[in-house]
Amino acid sequence: MLKERLKKDLLSWARSLADFFIRRECVCCSRPLESFESGICTICLSEIPLSYTWSSNTSFADKTFWGRCQIEKVTCLFLYKGKYRNLVYSIKYKGNIRLGIRLGKMLGEVIAEESIDYIIPVPLHRRKKRKRGYNQSEIIGRGILQALRKKNPAAKIETRLLERKDFTTTQTRKDRADRWLNVRDAFRVNPEKALQLAENNTIPHFLIIDDVLTTGATLDACASLLAESIKCRISIATLAAVP
């Protein structure tokens, strides 16, 4: 106990020292952060526009996939609007991994399903991942895993089952039709990993992870491919959703 207390005191001292030399700002409002705050200030965190998609099976997020691949549940943490868009931007382009894990854990805590077996981050093409240095969906997934393991200790992240075979351009400025065409054939299932899962004689429950839900084109492409390749159950979770 004394060792843990000393560790916390040293961490607090280090943060205070860092604050003295480096200005730490809230990614949403740019207010200087206190030593106990990380990434987002307490005020912005308390006012985050939660989506409450987890409270219903007929939320706007669920309806995005109606008539497409069969999805059991779609859960999004907050609405992608206003200053809160900066949260995703900071994780995706500024390397704010700590914030990604923190918000991912918050997302994992509201996911109702307790039977998730594998977290499947939407993969990046190796060129894009090499340039960025990480996959933001995988970072969010690591946070989700911390929360989900309290419900299912056997849950794990699987990053080799689904692969990106084509280098697609960014979806950010594309309209609905272009988004679908951009990702229609962008992914493939790793046959060796799929065979390993099939040999388990179980029906795995996959949770596909992405940063933002917009048209659902990318997520539907991933879900459809998995459903065609493996007998499985599929749910989806994203950090944010366009209202």
For each residue, the residues with C-beta under 8 A, 3 or more apart:
1: 4 5
2: 5 6
3: 6 7
4: 1 7 8
5: 1 2 8 9
6: 2 3 9 10
7: 3 4 10 11
8: 4 5 11 12
9: 5 6 12 13
10: 6 7 13 14
11: 7 8 14 15
12: 8 9 15 16 35 36
13: 9 10 16 17
14: 10 11 17 18
15: 11 12 18 19 35 36
16: 12 13 19 20 35
17: 13 14 20 21
18: 14 15 21 22 24
19: 15 16 22 23 24 32 33 35
20: 16 17
21: 17 18
22: 18 19
23: 19 32
24: 18 19 32 33 37
25: 30 31 32 33
26: 29 30 31 32 33 37 39 40 41 44
27: 39 40 86 87 89 90 94 96 99
28: 40 41 44 83 84 86 87
29: 26 41 43 44 83
30: 25 26
31: 25 26 41 43
32: 19 23 24 25 26
33: 19 24 25 26 37 38 39 41
34: 37 41 42
35: 12 15 16 19
36: 12 15
37: 24 26 33 34 40 41 42
38: 33 98 99 102
39: 26 27 33 87 90 96 98 99 102
40: 26 27 28 37 44 45 48 87 99
41: 26 28 29 31 33 34 37 44 45
42: 34 37 45 46
43: 29 31 46 47
44: 26 28 29 40 41 47 48 83 84
45: 40 41 42 48
46: 42 43
47: 43 44
48: 40 44 45 78 84
49: 78 79 81 82 84
50: 77 78 79
51: 59 61 76 77 78 79 240 241 243
52: 55 56 59
53: 56 59 60 61 62 74 75 76 241
54: 73 75 110 111 112
55: 52 59
56: 52 53 59 62
57: 62 73
58: 62 63
59: 51 52 53 55 56 62 63 74
60: 53 63 64 241 243
61: 51 53 64 74 75 76 213 236 238 241
62: 53 56 57 58 59 65 66 71 73 74
63: 58 59 60 66
64: 60 61 74 213 215 216
65: 62 68 69 71 74 216 219 220 223 236
66: 62 63
67:
68: 65 71 216 220 223 224
69: 65 220 223 224 227 234
70: 227 234
71: 62 65 68 74 223 234 235 236
72: 113 205 233 234 235
73: 54 57 62 112 113 235 236
74: 53 59 61 62 64 65 71 213 235 236 237 238
75: 53 54 61 107 110 111 112 235 236 237 238
76: 51 53 61 79 107 213 237 238 239 240 241
77: 50 51 103 106 107 110 238 239 240
78: 48 49 50 51 84 87 239 240 241
79: 49 50 51 76 84 240 241 242 243
80: 84 85 88 212 240 241 242 243
81: 49 84 85 242 243
82: 49 85
83: 28 29 44 86
84: 28 44 48 49 78 79 80 81 87 240
85: 80 81 82 88 89 240
86: 27 28 83 89 90
87: 27 28 39 40 78 84 90 91 99 103 239 240
88: 80 85 91 92 211 212 239 240
89: 27 85 86 92 93 94
90: 27 39 86 87 93 94 96 99
91: 87 88 94 96 97 99 100 103 136 139 140 211 239
92: 88 89 136 211
93: 89 90 132
94: 27 89 90 91
95: 133 134
96: 27 39 90 91 99 100
97: 91 100 101 134 139
98: 38 39 101 102
99: 27 38 39 40 87 90 91 96 102 103
100: 91 96 97 103 104 136 139 140 142 143 239
101: 97 98 104 105 139 140 142 143 146
102: 38 39 98 99 105 106 143
103: 77 87 91 99 100 106 107 140 143 239
104: 100 101 107 108 139 140 141 142 143 144 146 239
105: 101 102 108 109 143 144 146 147
106: 77 102 103 109 110 143 147
107: 75 76 77 103 104 110 111 140 143 144 147 237 239
108: 104 105 111 143 144 145 146 147 148 237
109: 105 106 147
110: 54 75 77 106 107
111: 54 75 107 108 116 144 147 148 207 235 237
112: 54 73 75
113: 72 73 116 205 207 235
114: 151 152
115: 152 205 233
116: 111 113 119 148 151 152 155 205 206 207 235
117: 152 154 155 156 202 204 205 206
118: 155 156 157 158 161 204 205 206 207
119: 116 141 144 145 148 155 156 157 158 206 207 209
120: 157 158 159 161 162 206 207 208 209 222 226
121: 135 137 138 140 141 157 159 208 209 210
122: 137 162 208 209 210 218 219 222
123: 135 137 159 162 163 164 187
124: 128 129 132 135 137 164
125: 128 129 164 166 167 168
126: 129 130 164
127: 130 131 167
128: 124 125 131 132 167
129: 124 125 126 132 133 134 135
130: 126 127 133
131: 127 128
132: 93 124 128 129 135 136
133: 95 129 130
134: 95 97 129 138 139
135: 121 123 124 129 132 138 139 159
136: 91 92 100 132 139 140 211
137: 121 122 123 124 140 141 209 210 211
138: 121 134 135 141 142 157 159 209
139: 91 97 100 101 104 134 135 136 142 143
140: 91 100 101 103 104 107 121 136 137 143 144 209 211 239
141: 104 119 121 137 138 144 145 157 209
142: 100 101 104 138 139 145 146 157
143: 100 101 102 103 104 105 106 107 108 139 140 146 147
144: 104 105 107 108 111 119 140 141 147 148 207 209 237
145: 108 119 141 142 148 149 155 156 157
146: 101 104 105 108 142 143 149
147: 105 106 107 108 109 111 143 144 150 151
148: 108 111 116 119 144 145 151 152 155 207
149: 145 146 152 153 155
150: 147
151: 114 116 147 148 155
152: 114 115 116 117 148 149 155
153: 149
154: 117
155: 116 117 118 119 145 148 149 151 152
156: 117 118 119 145
157: 118 119 120 121 138 141 142 145
158: 118 119 120 161 193
159: 120 121 123 135 138
160: 163 190 193
161: 118 120 158 189 190 193 194 197 226
162: 120 122 123 187 188 189 190 222 225 226
163: 123 160 187 188 189 190
164: 123 124 125 126 167 168 186 187
165: 185 186 187 188
166: 125 185 186
167: 125 127 128 164
168: 125 164 171 182 183 186
169: 174 182
170: 173 174
171: 168 174 179 182 183 214 217 218
172:
173: 170
174: 169 170 171 178 179 182
175: 178 179
176: 179 180 215 217
177: 180 181
178: 174 175 181 182
179: 171 174 175 176 182 183 214 215 217 218
180: 176 177 183 184 215 217
181: 177 178 184
182: 168 169 171 174 178 179 186 217
183: 168 171 179 180 186 187 217 218 221
184: 180 181 221
185: 165 166
186: 164 165 166 168 182 183 218 221
187: 123 162 163 164 165 183 221 222 225
188: 162 163 165 225
189: 161 162 163 193 194 225 226 229 230
190: 160 161 162 163 193 194
191: 194 195
192: 195 196
193: 158 160 161 189 190 196 197
194: 161 189 190 191 197 198 229 230
195: 191 192 198 199
196: 192 193 199 200
197: 161 193 194 200 204 230 232
198: 194 195 230 231
199: 195 196
200: 196 197 204
201:
202: 117
203: 231 232 233
204: 117 118 197 200 230 232 233
205: 72 113 115 116 117 118 232 233 234 235
206: 116 117 118 119 120 226 232 233 234 235
207: 111 113 116 118 119 120 144 148 235 236 237
208: 120 121 122 219 222 223 226 234 235 236 237
209: 119 120 121 122 137 138 140 141 144 236 237 238
210: 121 122 137 213 218 219 236 238
211: 88 91 92 136 137 140 238 239 240
212: 80 88 238 239 240 241 242
213: 61 64 74 76 210 216 219 236 238 240 241 242
214: 171 179 217 242
215: 64 176 179 180
216: 64 65 68 213 219 220
217: 171 176 179 180 182 183 214 220 221
218: 122 171 179 183 186 210 221 222
219: 65 122 208 210 213 216 222 223 236 238
220: 65 68 69 216 217 223 224
221: 183 184 186 187 217 218 224 225
222: 120 122 162 187 208 218 219 225 226
223: 65 68 69 71 208 219 220 226 227 234 236
224: 68 69 220 221 227 228
225: 162 187 188 189 221 222 228 229
226: 120 161 162 189 206 208 222 223 229 230 232 234
227: 69 70 223 224 230 232 234
228: 224 225
229: 189 194 225 226
230: 189 194 197 198 204 226 227
231: 198 203
232: 197 203 204 205 206 226 227
233: 72 115 203 204 205 206
234: 69 70 71 72 205 206 208 223 226 227
235: 71 72 73 74 75 111 113 116 205 206 207 208
236: 61 65 71 73 74 75 207 208 209 210 213 219 223
237: 74 75 76 107 108 111 144 207 208 209
238: 61 74 75 76 77 209 210 211 212 213 219 241
239: 76 77 78 87 88 91 100 103 104 107 140 211 212
240: 51 76 77 78 79 80 84 85 87 88 211 212 213
241: 51 53 60 61 76 78 79 80 212 213 238
242: 79 80 81 212 213 214
243: 51 60 79 80 81
